Amino acid sequence: MTPILSRILLVSSDPAWRQQTLAGFSQVLMRYDNPFGLTFSSEASAQQALHAIEQDGDIQAVLVDDSLSSSQGKNAATLLQTLANYRPELSLYVLLEQEDSPHVAHFAELGISGYFYRAEQDYAGWFRILQAEIADKAATPFFDQLKRYVALAKDAWHTPGHSGGDSLRSSPWVGDFFDFAGEQVLRADLSVSVPMLDSLLHPEGVIAEAQARAARAFGAKQTYFATNGTSTSNKVIFQTLLSPGDILLLDRNCHKSVHHGVILSGAMPVYLDSSVNRRYGVFGPVPKHRILQAMTDYPQAKVLILTSCTYDGLRYDLKPIIAAAHEKGIKVLVDEAWYGHARFHPALRPTALECGADYATQSTHKVLSAFSQASMIHVNDPDFDPHVFRENFNMHASTSPQYSLIASLDVARKQAVMEGYKLLHRTLHLAAELREQINATGVFRVLSLEELLPEEVSADGILLDPCKLTLDISDSGFSADELQEVLFERFNIQIEKSTFNTVTLLLTLGTTRSKVSRLHDAIVRLAKEKRLPRPPLRLPEIPHFSRLLCLPRDAFYQRGERVPLCDENGAPNPALVGQIACDQIVPYPPGIPVLVPGQEITADIIAYLIRLKKAQKHIEVHGLDQTIGEECLRILRQKAPNQAAI
Ligand SMILES: Cc1ncc(COP(=O)(O)O)c(C=O)c1O
């Protein structure tokens, strides 16, 4: 394992003092154990310090001399403020020069970790404090306890039935699973019967502590760990905030868990049409004017939910939207499933919480290092009701959560705090490099923000997460399906997703230079094949949202009737027109529901579904019923056609 390195940076414009302090710390290093690899260096000015911190992701703490001044007029307070904004996870200390420093009260507002009085020259004491702080930030209370428990080697007279892998270990039939999964994963698969491991459904011990650390790291008042993905996290928030009949403003393009949350909560959704980039089949954010208008039209709305960033990396300018929502008393949930890493690099911030969101849900597993399904719910709502939340959380959570998932959330938080900046810095660098390499082929092209952005939102201050690269493949001669297949079969590369003329690559903390080189090599070779460009594929345009004729919940919970999509001639079945959909119908890709429960089925929508299935043979259309052999929609017959839409 690479040894741990924790750089401590002293910033002072006094050269003699810097030299003396560095010498003092080197004496201490000879006498003390140093498990976190503390090393000390110094800079003479705020400018140099900022440069060092930007470049060196191993800097864990900065000690700023309060008498610091510079030609640029940056004093200690300004530097500390800049650092607190730049990398909130850094530990900041003030070195006080005067006995009764007038600055302490001011510094207190900056969330300073501590103070050292220069004249005391207590290098050993300062070292111990710095080391303790790093140890504290690096602690993983749940993971540590899990390891401790496994090491105790207790006999299990409780679930799970494999009993630490003992039912598998020497089986001639399934022993290979023991070897494949690994002994520790099986030994750590424990149950709520072990009190030392706390309870996810009523956390008071190590899980509560791990969650509190995550809240501090991500800038939330409270954080909850979820072990069934952001899919569940979204539903929990919906049920917490919405009562049947409450109005909710949502992006039609949001994840299907949000639409499921609408059904479960019984809320009345007001769908906001997302912008669409038709050239690339990419759905963008909802135009800002449409969101603001919806808030004016529905001032009684309880909640606004937005997805930021989207699957393709497009993120809203959230601050003004959230401020406008709060003015009307509307709570804001931001689905940050794809953006859990943002807090740990200034190029990716502000996060939704930093923009004032009341709730943010994040798939910690998507870009950070948690196991699949591990998600976090962050709460900053001043009116948060923890009891109602808990009841709803427990309704969705398994009473047998997977403890390795909880441990992985604890570890992902630690990693983000201790080396997130450094790793993201590398990832962003690799992304920029890969972008250039791909563009240099002249055949494949990484789309810029301007190219990805639908025209409608070009002035909305939308930004792009550079960790998501969307490649235009229209000139390559490959279809998206062919390209995915050739990358997989010939080059051992699996990509994230595609549209009819793009493929999207996701860079994460785990993206290495070797992987970048292999992808680069594959793209160069494929570009050299110089295939003839294919005629552009024109996909049918997604139809506009028709009327909602009843609450999604009311339609969904009916048994309904199955009616075939096509008539006997393969044409759109007229018997469906004007009826009410009971299910959510989602072609994937693009993953946007064309029907939600309660929505009126129109001739356009049926024709769209049929055309789409003809244009893309392998397309999945979620929500179609095939139990009777042909594809049907589950519908509710409209009792009084043309009754007023809601
Ligand atoms: C925008 C969005 N929200 C929520 C989810 C669900 O996240 P999870 O896979 O963690 O359940 C996804 C999954 O892809 C998503 O794209």
The ligand as an ORCA input file, in Angstrom:
! r2SCAN-3c Opt
* xyz 0 1
  C     -31.151     11.007    -11.954
  C     -31.163      9.705    -11.211
  N     -31.735      9.643    -10.008
  C     -31.775      8.504     -9.297
  C     -31.208      7.353     -9.787
  C     -31.280      6.102     -8.983
  O     -30.071      5.874     -8.367
  P     -29.654      4.446     -7.803
  O     -29.122      3.682     -8.948
  O     -28.619      4.799     -6.774
  O     -30.856      3.826     -7.198
  C     -30.586      7.363    -11.041
  C     -29.967      6.135    -11.575
  O     -29.369      6.078    -12.589
  C     -30.584      8.564    -11.789
  O     -30.049      8.621    -13.016
*
